[in-house]
Amino acid sequence: MKRNIPTHDPYTGELNPYYEELTGEKNPLEIQDKKDRLDIFNEIALNLSENDPKIKDKLSELEEIISKLKSDL
């Protein structure tokens, strides 16, 4: 009987630290790379900026910061 191993704690949202050990696979919810985190953050910021002109004005500054962070990795 195959058991369903949870990827995270449904109450706290924390990732299951034993997921990989129990399944032999990487946790699909885990972000593996700092560049991935920056890309996700940038995508969220772009989506927000489309709906809010104040955010859109600051987006160019944010893109410069993200580029700098990526180049430092």
C-alpha positions as CSV (number, residue, x, y, z in Angstrom):
1,M,0.0,0.0,0.0
2,K,1.5,3.3,-1.1
3,R,1.1,6.2,1.4
4,N,0.6,9.8,0.5
5,I,3.5,11.7,1.9
6,P,2.7,15.4,2.6
7,T,4.9,18.0,1.0
8,H,4.2,20.4,3.9
9,D,2.5,20.8,7.2
10,P,-1.1,21.9,6.5
11,Y,-1.3,24.0,9.6
12,T,2.0,25.9,9.6
13,G,2.9,25.7,5.9
14,E,6.4,24.5,6.7
15,L,8.0,22.0,4.3
16,N,8.2,18.4,5.3
17,P,11.9,18.0,6.1
18,Y,11.6,14.2,5.6
19,Y,9.9,14.3,2.2
20,E,13.0,13.5,0.1
21,E,14.1,10.7,2.5
22,L,10.6,9.1,2.5
23,T,9.9,9.4,-1.2
24,G,13.3,9.5,-2.8
25,E,12.3,12.7,-4.7
26,K,12.9,16.4,-4.1
27,N,10.0,18.2,-2.5
28,P,8.2,19.9,-5.4
29,L,7.4,22.9,-3.2
30,E,11.0,23.5,-2.2
31,I,12.8,26.3,-4.2
32,Q,16.2,24.9,-4.9
33,D,18.1,27.9,-6.0
34,K,18.4,31.6,-5.0
35,K,18.0,32.6,-8.6
36,D,14.7,30.8,-8.7
37,R,13.6,32.8,-5.7
38,L,14.5,36.0,-7.4
39,D,12.7,35.0,-10.6
40,I,9.6,34.2,-8.6
41,F,9.8,37.5,-6.7
42,N,10.3,39.4,-9.9
43,E,7.3,37.7,-11.5
44,I,5.1,38.6,-8.5
45,A,6.3,42.2,-8.6
46,L,5.6,42.5,-12.4
47,N,2.1,41.1,-11.8
48,L,1.5,43.6,-9.0
49,S,2.8,46.5,-11.0
50,E,0.3,45.9,-13.7
51,N,-2.5,46.6,-11.2
52,D,-0.9,49.5,-9.3
53,P,0.7,52.5,-10.9
54,K,2.7,53.3,-7.7
55,I,4.4,49.9,-7.8
56,K,5.0,50.3,-11.5
57,D,7.1,53.5,-10.8
58,K,9.3,51.6,-8.4
59,L,9.6,48.5,-10.6
60,S,12.7,49.8,-12.5
61,E,14.5,50.2,-9.2
62,L,13.5,46.7,-8.2
63,E,14.7,45.2,-11.5
64,E,18.1,46.9,-11.0
65,I,18.4,45.3,-7.5
66,I,17.4,41.9,-8.7
67,S,20.0,42.1,-11.5
68,K,22.6,43.0,-9.0
69,L,21.7,40.2,-6.7
70,K,21.7,37.7,-9.5
71,S,25.1,38.8,-10.7
72,D,26.5,38.4,-7.1
73,L,25.4,34.7,-6.9
